[in-house]
Amino acid sequence: MSSTLPVFSWGLGIEDTFIPQTRPGLRPLDEYELTAHYRLWREDFDNLGEVGAQHVRWGIPWYRVNPAPNVYDWSWIDEALDHLVNNVGCIPIIDLMHYGTPLWLDNAFINSSYPERVAEYAHTFAERYRDLVRYYTPLNEPMVNALYCGKLGQWPPHLVGDDGYVNVLMSVCRGVVLTEKALRAANADTVIVQVEAVEFHHSADNRLSDRVATEQAQIFLPFDLFTGRVDTEHLLWPFLQSHGIREADLHWYQEQAIDVDIFGVNYYPVSGGVWTLGKDEEATFTRGVTSEQLGDVLKMVWDRYQLPMMLTETAVVGHISERIRWMDESVAQVRQAMDLGIPVVGYTWWPLFDMIEWDYRFENAPLFRYSMPVGLWKNKFADSENLNMWEIAGDQWGSRYAGLDKLTRERTPLADHFHTYALGNS
């Protein structure tokens, strides 16, 4: 099969958040485990072929393949990637880091060796699979990683506030830089698809123009950093400086700036919103965007970076009719952008099958209650009322939980709708 994506590629993603660390009140969140993808991977990959997906965004569970420093277990990845590429004929865009670090890396992203460790892992992977993989995302959504891990305290290392945000941000961005260089050293044919959760902030009130500009700049700050675009004239330099960042830090990013081949845009109904002034003159943010505003986002990214783009994630949670409508409307926006000369090279519905809502980690209800109706296939939980997910003994690549051996997939009409687009019949 060809190892190069077509001029325009239709694809799907498989939700791949891996937060294995636990503490009182926090359950481990391994999406592959909780959706039985470790068991159903062959069926899942065959389903990609069934609906004509030309690419798939698929992540590597770093904490499982690298269970100890300098120790790797590629057994499951070997079998899965071989089937995906050589039998299904689908091109993988590998998420080396979606969310989550290995258990042995204390303090996660702020471990002093994190950038070198993630680059080492990336280089090892790229060398091993150079004949199967060309397309990589070094780190999915750096802004969201920094937000959840550094500002909101929800994921390791559980820092809070702007100081924590900047601390995590600088480390993950340094990791992206070293990862990109490691990938290109291992495989000169590497194509970097760097993905961000792009939000669209806007206001009809001119008094809020500075606030909107600042919020929008925050979304792009990680990309600006690791591509060497942040200097002392950058809108957010005062913010970075107030949290301990020095000019020498900026110089490092400028000197080590990476080349990104494709900008990946992740866009959902929650990707941004509108700013207004209340009666007390307080700025208020109301989250929510429309499918039509995807066109504004694509133009904004093109104007800012002049890079080819791919819609790397989009979907809406809801009834099949709502998902079909969002797919139609988002495809229309991509086509309109292309008609304007904006180089959009692909469309990705996320995900292939229903994912587990992240709230599962923070709560204690049975697993089936967190299954989000968003995919082309539905997760069917047998005896779901009793599926409370207690730990059992399991091997490295098996489920650690009782009950998941009965989970199955059920095809929805959304699969046929996507297939029509992939065939070029719509």
N, C-alpha and C positions, 0 to 999 in steps of 0.2 A: 504494500500500500504506500501511497505518498506520505512523506513525513512533513509536508507543507500544507498549511490550511489553504482552502480555496480563496478566491478574491473576496467573497463574502461567505461566512461560515455560520451555520445554524448549530447551536449547542445547548447543552444542559449542564447543570451542576449537581453535585451530591454534597449535602451539608456535612461539613467536616470540622466542627468545633471540638477540640480536645482539651478539657480542663480536668486533669486527673487528680489534682490536689484536693484533699478534703480537710475539713475542720468541723467542729460542732455546728450543726445546722446547715452544712453545705455538703451536698452529695456530689460525687464525681460526674462529670458531663463528658461522655465520649459518644458522639452522635452515631458513629459506626456501630458501636456496641448496642446502644439503645434502640436503633432501628434495625438491628440484626444484619447490617451490611457485611460484617465479617463472615456471616454464614450465607447470605443471599447474594454475595457479590457477583457470582457468575450470571444469575438471573437478572440482576440489575444491569450489568453490562450488556447482556443480550437484549434487554429492553431498549437500551440506547440505539442499538442497531435496528431494532424493529421500527422505531419512529424516525429513522434517518438522521440521527444526530451526527454531525461531522466532527464536533469536538465535545469534550467533557472537561469541566473543571473538577479535578479530583485531588484530594489532599492526602498527605502522608502523615500518619500518627507518629510524630517524632518521638513521643515518650515510649512508644512500643518498639519501634525499630532500633532505638538507641537507648536500651534499658539501663546502661551504665556507661561511664566515660570510656570512649574508645571501643565500645562493644556494640556490635550491630547484628540484628536478626532481620534478614531480608526475605525470609521464606515465603511469607504471604504476598508480599509485594511482587516477588519474582513471578509467581503463578498468575496473579491478578493482571499485572501489566502485560504479560505475554498474551493472555487471552484478549484483553482489551484492544491491543494494537494489531496482533497478527490474526486473530479470529474474527473479532467484531469489526475491525477496520476503522476505529474511532480514534482521533488524535487527542491525546491527553494534554491539557494545560495543567501542569502540576503545581498545586498549592504546597510548597515546602513548609510554610508556616501559615496556618489559618488563624487559629488562636490556641495558645497553650504551649508550655515548655515541659521538658522531662522532670520527673520527680526528683532526680538526683541534683538538679541545678537549683540549689537553694537561693531563695529570693528572686527566682524567675528572671524577668527582664533586667533587673538592676544588679544581678550577679556581675561582678567585674569582668568575668570571662564570657558572658553571653554572646557578644558579637563574634568572637573567635570560635566559640562552640557551634553556633548556628552555621557559620561559614564552613567549618570543618564537615559538619553533617551534610550540607548542600554539595560540597565538592565530592564527598564519598558517594552520594546518590548519583550525581551527574556522571561521574566516571563509570559507575556500574551500569547505568541505563542509557549511555550515550547513543546506542543503536535504536532505542525505543522512544526517547523523549528529546524534544528540542525546545518546547514552550514551557516557561516557568513563571510563576508568581513568587518572588522571594518572600514577601510577607503580605498577606491579605489585610486590607484596611488598617494601615498603621494608625490613623487617627482614632479608630474605634478601640484598637488595642491600648493606646495610651489613655483613652477615656475610661474604659472599664477597669484597667489595671492600675492606673496612676491617679485618677481624679475621683472616681466613684467608689473605689475600694472593693469592687465586686469580685474581681479575679486576682490571682497572685500577681504581684506581691502585696496587694490590698492597700495601696497608698491612697490618700485622699487629698483633694485640693489642687490648686494650680501648681504648687511646688512639686507634688508627686507626679502630676501630669507631665511637666517638663522633664523631670528625671527619667521617667519611662520613655517619653518621646525620643530623647536624645539617644538612649540606648538602642531602641528598636530601629531607629534610622541608621545608626552606625552599623547595626546588624544587616540592614538591607544593602548598604554599601559593600560590606565585606562579602556578603552572599553573592551579589551580582558579579563581583570580580572572581570569586571562586567558581561560579558556574561557567563563566566565559573561559577561564583557565582550563577547566575540565572538558569543555566542548565549545569549539569556536563557532559552531552553528547555532548556539543558544539564541533564543528569542525571548526577550523579557516583556511580560505582560503584567505591568504593575497596577494593582487594583486599589481603588479607594471608594469609600462610601461618600459619594458626592452629594452634598446637600445644597438646596437652592433657597437662599434667604432673600427676602424682598420686603418692601414697604412702600405704600403710597404716600407716606409722610416724609417730606424732605428733611425734617428735623432729625430723622433717624438714619440718614444716609451714612454717617460715620459708623454707627453701630452695626448696620447691615454689612458695610465693607469689612469691618473687623471680624464679624462672625464668619463671613465668607472666606476671609483670609485664613482663619483657623482651620477650615476644612482642607485647604491646600498646603498648609504649613509643612507636613511631613514630606510631601513630594517636592516642595521648594527646597527643603533642606538637603535631601540626598541627591538632588540634581544640581546643587551648587548655586541656587538662586537667592539665597538669603544673605544679605549684607547689612551694613548699618543703615541703609536707606529703606530696608524692608519695613512694611507697615507694622509687623509684629516684633521687630527688633527690641523696642522698649519693653515689651512683655517678656521676651526671653532674657534680656539683660537683668530685669528685676528678679528673676529666679535663678541667677547665678551663672548664666551663660556668658562666656567671654568672646571677644573678637577672635581669639585664637581658635576657639571651637568652630566659628563660622569659616575661618580660613581652611580648617581641615576638610570640611565638607566641600568647599570650593575647589580645593586641590584634588580631592578624591571623587568628584562628581561622577555619577554613573550615567550611562546611556539607557534610556527606556525606549523600547521599540513600539510598544502599543500601550496606550493609557486605558486601563479598564475602569469603566463607570458602573458602579452599583447604585441602583435607583429603585426606591419603593415608595408607596404612598406616605411613608413617614419621613422621607428624605428632604427635610427642610420645612419651611413654613413662612408665615407673615409676621412682621413686627408692627405693633401699634403703640400709641401713647394713650394711657388711660387718663381719667379725670385728675389723678394726682401727679400727672406727668411722668409716671413710671413706665418704662419700656416693657411691653408684654409680648411674649412670643407664643403664637398659636401654631402647633405642629400640624402639618398636613399639606401635601402637594397633589397635583393632578397629573394624569398621564400626559396631558398637553405640555406641562412644564418640563417634561423630559427633553423636549426640543430646545428649551432655553438652556438646560444644563449642557447638552451636547455642544451648542454654540459657545457657551461660556468656556468650556474646557478647550475647545478648538482655538478660540481667540487667545486664550492664555498661554497655551503650550505648543500649538501647531504640530500636534502629533496625531498619527492614526489612532482611532479609538475603537474599542469594542464594548458593547453593553454586556458586562460580565455577570450581572445579576439583576433580575427584575421579577416581580411576582406581586400578587395580592392574596391575602388570606381571606377565604370565603367560599361561597357556593361555586360550583362549576361555572355557572353562567357569569359570575363576577370575574372569575379567572380568565374565561374566554374573552370577555370584554376588555380586560386589562391587556391581555396578549395582543388583541387586535389593535388597540389604541397605541400601545407602545411600539409595535411594529410600524404602524403608520408614522409615528414621530421619527423613528430611525430612517425610514424611507424619505421623509420630507427633508431631514438633515442632509442625506446623501444627494438629494436633488439640488440642494444649495451649495454643493461642492465640498461638504464636510466629509472627510474620509472615515466613515464608520465601516469596520471590516467584519463585524460579527454581532450576533444576537444570542444571548444566553438566558434561558428560563431557569430560575433557581427555586426549588430543586426538582430533580427527577421524581423523587417520591417524598411524601410528607416528612417533615423534620420534627424533632422534639423541641418544643419551646424552651428557651434558656431558663425560664422560671423554675423548671424542674430541679435545678441545682439548689435553689433557695427554699423550696417547699417540701412537703412530704406526702403529697397525694399520689395515688397509683399512676404509673407511667402513662397509661392510655389517655389520661385526662390532658396530657401536654402535647399530644399529637396534633400538629397544625395542618389544616386542610389547605395545602398550597401546591402540592406536586401533581405530576401527571399520573402517578400511581398513589393509591391510598394504602396506609398501613392498617392491616386487620389484626386486631388483638383477640385471640381466642381466650375465653374465660376471663375477660378483661377486668371484671369487678374484683377478681382475686389476685390480679397481677400487681403485687406490691413491691416487687424487685428486692428480694433479699439475696445476699451474697451466697454463692456456692463455689466449690472448687472448680477451677477451669484452667485450661492450658493457655499459653501465651496469646494465641489467636482465637480462642473460644470465648463465649460469653461467661462472665462471672456471675450472672444472675439467673435465677429460676424463672421459667415462664416464657422467655423469649424464643425458645425452640419452636413455639407454635405461631409466632408472628408470620403473616404472609402478606403479599402485595396484591392489590386489586386495581386493575386498569380502569381509568376514568375516561370520559369523552374528551378531556383535555389532551390526551395522548394523540388521538386522531387529529385534533385541531393543529397541534404542533407539527405532526407528520405532513399535513397538507402544506404548511409553510416550507418545511425542509425539502419537500419534493418540488417546490417552485410552482405550485398550483394555486397560489393565493397571493 
